[in-house]
């Protein structure tokens, strides 16, 4: 059984506001090829990588790329700030730099208050794929 990673490229990247329902299938990668799938998606103006579980067939978006970053899902339209697809302790989402800094500082304070060692809790998904 293999994990499947499908690159889907936006068919009209200039005609919407970060939302898209027109996707053209791109390359498909398997198992540890997820890094290559993320890198392939990042070469397009707007693309996602969907993964399919070999165990139950469930799909989810493993990576989302928008050139220039997606609208921050924390401060959103109120600020208009944009940022990369970030991995957080709970999920992946678009986050701008000020929100990432605030969230990481809060996580550092929690770790310090509980005597836990500091860890980086927020990072760009693509950064991990490039290592």
Secondary structure as the mmCIF struct_conf table of DSSP 4:
data_model
#
loop_
_struct_conf.conf_type_id
_struct_conf.id
_struct_conf.beg_label_comp_id
_struct_conf.beg_label_asym_id
_struct_conf.beg_label_seq_id
_struct_conf.end_label_comp_id
_struct_conf.end_label_asym_id
_struct_conf.end_label_seq_id
STRN STRN1 UNK A 4 UNK A 10
BEND BEND1 UNK A 11 UNK A 11
TURN_TY1_P TURN_TY1_P1 UNK A 13 UNK A 14
BEND BEND2 UNK A 15 UNK A 18
STRN STRN2 UNK A 23 UNK A 30
HELX_RH_3T_P HELX_RH_3T_P1 UNK A 31 UNK A 33
HELX_RH_AL_P HELX_RH_AL_P1 UNK A 34 UNK A 41
TURN_TY1_P TURN_TY1_P2 UNK A 42 UNK A 43
BEND BEND3 UNK A 44 UNK A 45
STRN STRN3 UNK A 46 UNK A 52
TURN_TY1_P TURN_TY1_P3 UNK A 54 UNK A 56
STRN STRN4 UNK A 59 UNK A 66
TURN_TY1_P TURN_TY1_P4 UNK A 67 UNK A 68
STRN STRN5 UNK A 70 UNK A 71
HELX_LH_PP_P HELX_LH_PP_P1 UNK A 72 UNK A 72
TURN_TY1_P TURN_TY1_P5 UNK A 73 UNK A 75
HELX_RH_AL_P HELX_RH_AL_P2 UNK A 76 UNK A 79
STRN STRN6 UNK A 82 UNK A 83
STRN STRN7 UNK A 85 UNK A 87
BEND BEND4 UNK A 89 UNK A 90
STRN STRN8 UNK A 92 UNK A 94
HELX_RH_AL_P HELX_RH_AL_P3 UNK A 97 UNK A 113
TURN_TY1_P TURN_TY1_P6 UNK A 114 UNK A 115
HELX_LH_PP_P HELX_LH_PP_P2 UNK A 116 UNK A 118
STRN STRN9 UNK A 123 UNK A 124
HELX_RH_AL_P HELX_RH_AL_P4 UNK A 125 UNK A 129
TURN_TY1_P TURN_TY1_P7 UNK A 130 UNK A 130
#
